Amino acid sequence: MQRNLVSIRMPAIGGQGAVTAAHIIATAADYEGYYAVSNPFFGAEKRMAPSESYARIGVEPIFDRGEVVYPDIIMVFHPQVITMGKSYTMPFYSGIKKNGLILINSEENLLSTEDAQFLDSLNVKVLSKDFTKFA
């Protein structure tokens, strides 16, 4: 299924580079001829506090600059987003669209049985890997 707009939410812990990652994703999409925007969301705290970044990529101009409430993709940068609830959006997968994708930066399975069943009911693919090794 082709989508006219792909929305990405990146919950992380401050200092991990989620803001930079959103900017890089949007810039790469722009270089490929797509419309793209990125924007961060974080409090006054610095490192180890919850943060989120958002990227939107589309085939038409994008005017929305707010929070991504209904993401197609969620990229979890730190396990504590799930295990300790360090996310502005709870549960962290709130609003994920059907047939979405969740990438979790952890080799461990961090989802509860209930969470896994809910995501499975939406046909959401979940991939848990230590993505830091690839960086």
C-alpha positions as CSV (number, residue, x, y, z in Angstrom):
1,M,0.0,0.0,0.0
2,Q,1.4,3.4,-1.0
3,R,1.0,6.2,1.5
4,N,1.0,9.9,0.6
5,L,2.3,10.8,4.1
6,V,4.5,8.8,6.5
7,S,4.6,10.0,10.1
8,I,7.4,8.9,12.4
9,R,7.5,9.3,16.2
10,M,10.9,8.9,18.0
11,P,10.6,8.6,21.8
12,A,14.0,8.7,23.4
13,I,16.0,9.9,26.4
14,G,17.6,13.3,26.1
15,G,21.1,13.2,24.6
16,Q,20.6,10.1,22.5
17,G,20.3,11.9,19.2
18,A,16.6,11.6,18.4
19,V,16.4,15.2,17.4
20,T,19.4,14.8,15.0
21,A,17.9,11.5,13.7
22,A,14.6,13.2,12.8
23,H,16.5,16.0,11.1
24,I,18.6,13.5,9.1
25,I,15.6,11.5,8.0
26,A,13.7,14.6,6.9
27,T,16.8,15.9,5.0
28,A,17.4,12.6,3.3
29,A,13.7,12.5,2.2
30,D,14.0,16.1,0.9
31,Y,17.1,15.1,-1.1
32,E,15.1,12.3,-2.7
33,G,12.4,14.8,-3.8
34,Y,9.9,14.3,-1.1
35,Y,8.4,17.0,1.1
36,A,9.6,16.6,4.7
37,V,9.5,18.3,8.1
38,S,11.1,17.4,11.4
39,N,10.5,18.9,14.8
40,P,11.6,18.0,18.4
41,F,9.7,18.0,21.6
42,F,11.4,18.1,25.0
43,G,11.3,19.9,28.3
44,A,13.8,22.1,30.0
45,E,15.8,19.1,31.4
46,K,18.9,18.0,29.5
47,R,20.2,14.5,29.5
48,M,18.3,11.4,30.5
49,A,14.9,13.2,30.5
50,P,12.2,12.1,28.1
51,S,12.3,13.6,24.7
52,E,10.5,13.0,21.4
53,S,11.2,13.9,17.8
54,Y,8.9,13.7,14.9
55,A,9.4,13.4,11.1
56,R,6.8,13.6,8.4
57,I,7.6,12.6,4.8
58,G,5.1,13.1,2.0
59,V,4.4,13.6,-1.7
60,E,2.6,16.9,-1.1
61,P,3.5,20.0,1.0
62,I,3.3,19.4,4.7
63,F,2.0,22.1,6.9
64,D,1.5,20.3,10.2
65,R,4.4,20.9,12.6
66,G,2.9,19.5,15.8
67,E,3.2,16.2,17.7
68,V,2.7,13.0,15.6
69,V,-0.3,11.6,17.3
70,Y,-1.0,8.8,14.8
71,P,2.4,7.5,13.6
72,D,3.1,5.0,10.9
73,I,6.5,4.2,12.4
74,I,7.7,4.5,16.0
75,M,11.5,4.3,16.7
76,V,12.2,3.7,20.4
77,F,15.8,4.8,21.1
78,H,16.1,3.6,24.7
79,P,14.6,0.7,26.6
80,Q,13.5,3.0,29.5
81,V,10.9,4.5,27.2
82,I,9.1,1.2,27.6
83,T,10.3,-0.2,31.0
84,M,10.1,3.0,33.0
85,G,7.5,4.9,31.0
86,K,10.0,7.7,30.0
87,S,7.8,8.8,27.2
88,Y,5.5,11.8,26.7
89,T,3.0,9.4,25.0
90,M,1.8,6.5,27.1
91,P,1.8,3.8,26.3
92,F,4.6,4.5,23.9
93,Y,2.7,2.9,21.0
94,S,-0.4,5.0,21.5
95,G,-1.9,6.0,18.2
96,I,0.1,3.6,16.0
97,K,-1.7,3.0,12.7
98,K,-2.8,-0.4,11.4
99,N,0.1,-2.1,9.5
100,G,2.6,0.2,11.3
101,L,6.2,-0.5,12.3
102,I,7.9,-0.3,15.7
103,L,11.7,-0.4,16.0
104,I,13.0,-0.9,19.5
105,N,16.7,-0.3,20.3
106,S,17.0,-3.4,22.5
107,E,17.8,-7.1,22.0
108,E,15.4,-8.0,24.8
109,N,11.6,-8.4,24.3
110,L,10.3,-5.5,26.3
111,L,6.6,-5.8,25.5
112,S,4.1,-7.3,27.9
113,T,1.8,-10.0,26.6
114,E,-1.1,-7.6,26.5
115,D,0.9,-5.0,24.5
116,A,2.1,-7.6,22.0
117,Q,-1.5,-8.9,21.5
118,F,-2.8,-5.4,21.0
119,L,-0.1,-4.6,18.4
120,D,-0.7,-7.9,16.7
121,S,-4.4,-7.1,16.4
122,L,-3.4,-4.0,14.4
123,N,-0.9,-6.0,12.3
124,V,1.9,-3.9,13.6
125,K,5.4,-5.3,13.0
126,V,7.8,-5.0,16.0
127,L,11.5,-5.4,15.5
128,S,13.8,-5.4,18.6
129,K,17.5,-5.1,17.9
130,D,20.5,-3.4,19.4
131,F,20.5,-0.7,16.7
132,T,23.3,1.1,18.5
133,K,25.7,-1.5,17.2
134,F,24.8,-0.5,13.6
135,A,25.3,3.3,14.3
